[in-house]
Amino acid sequence: MKKREFIKVSGLAALGLFCQTPAMKALTKNTAYALPEMADSSEAFWEEVRKGYDLPDAFINLENGYYCVQPLPVLHACERHMAALNREGAYYMRTRQLEDKKRIAEQLCSVAGCEPGTLMITRNTTEALDLVISGFPWKAGDEAVMADQDYGAMRDMFKQVAARHGIKLVSVSVPNHPKSDEELVALYEKAITPNTRLLMVSHVINITGQVLPVRKLADMAHAKGVQVMVDGAHAFAHIRFKLSDLNCDYYGCSLHKWLSAPLGAGFLYVRKDHIPELWPLMAESESVPKTDILALNHMGTIPAHIQLSIEDALGYNIKLGWERKEARLRFLQRYWTDKVRHLPDVILNTPVEEERTCAIANVGIRQYTPAALAEVLFKKYGIYTVAIDTPSVKGCRITPNVYTRLKELDVLVAAITELAKGK
Ligand SMILES: Cc1ncc(COP(=O)(O)O)c(C=O)c1O
């Protein structure tokens, strides 16, 4: 089979795989997006994809790790939803809002690969995971395990809970270049004691882009009676996985990151039997059974057009093709990292193994502080990145997106090469 045909067939198979529920069938039927129909992964295809974005002329955005701007079809759909809500007002909120929310949660279950009724829409990862951390049935003396490289907001919530409930926090430091999955499993395993109740693990570490072996960590933790909460902020719609394969207890992510939904969208998965064990962030009416995930999902009045746009972002990504997107993102990262990895004074803080990375990588140059590197990249070369300055990671996080051109990455490679030579 020719490469082009193979990608076409596997793309359709991928679409089929996620179209099994009635909700997904309806979704894929209704998505007439102006994406190129070319079923290959040529540069011409990606150039067409880029035309579907409104991007700044003034700089090259290599900071898609904060969030991924919406492609125009999603942005326009969001604008239409906002206008429709503004037209119908309370009528929409009182009639169709809840059924739309349930349908979209079901679509997310289908794409994420979890049982219906185990996933709720949130505003972001912070809200999703803070619900678990703060709502977990802690007892004084319990312990929680996490990593120094985990996201600050979650670590802060753990600190608050430690002060409030008298629990102990144990933190490991994940190496930037692990030799094996077993090394990582042993690292976390050593931090577990008979008092450990919950282990937090990042699916993709945000400062380096390292992908962690979540399934192996979850199996190890479960064997010791410890529940596992995964920070998937950077994983969903970036790397392909099925939640049921990860065997975790809780999974939170932000949909304004790699799904390119509008800002303020995320989800939380909770294993069915844990739903009644958690305390919600905002109390729900007693008329909602404690076994229903909606009992955890009271949000007050929200910008419902954001939630409605999740459906459009899902449709866009399905048309783009999950596998094709992941392959492109990994290719873009390797395109530049392979050219600078071996240069003197250049430090790659991201593993080289394909299965441990995707779009995100972190690079430092010995002579530059992270802040100075970010500044010179922006001021001299017009490249926008973010400086990461932690004890274990010193460099700039570089995050391309599907619209990134190879020639933009060539500018980055030339900049790193020049700066490392002291020019
Ligand atoms: C690993 C990780 N977790 C959680 C978050 C928080 O995401 P949000 O601000 O969308 O809640 C981020 C944000 O960048 C992140 O990188």
The ligand as an ORCA input file, in Angstrom:
! r2SCAN-3c Opt
* xyz 0 1
  C       1.011     20.175     33.804
  C      -0.018     21.254     33.993
  N      -0.994     21.044     34.864
  C      -1.959     21.956     35.080
  C      -1.958     23.146     34.404
  C      -3.039     24.134     34.677
  O      -3.840     24.285     33.554
  P      -5.014     25.361     33.589
  O      -4.375     26.672     33.887
  O      -5.616     25.283     32.243
  O      -5.910     24.942     34.682
  C      -0.965     23.420     33.474
  C      -0.944     24.692     32.747
  O      -0.080     25.003     31.984
  C       0.033     22.440     33.271
  O       1.016     22.660     32.401
*
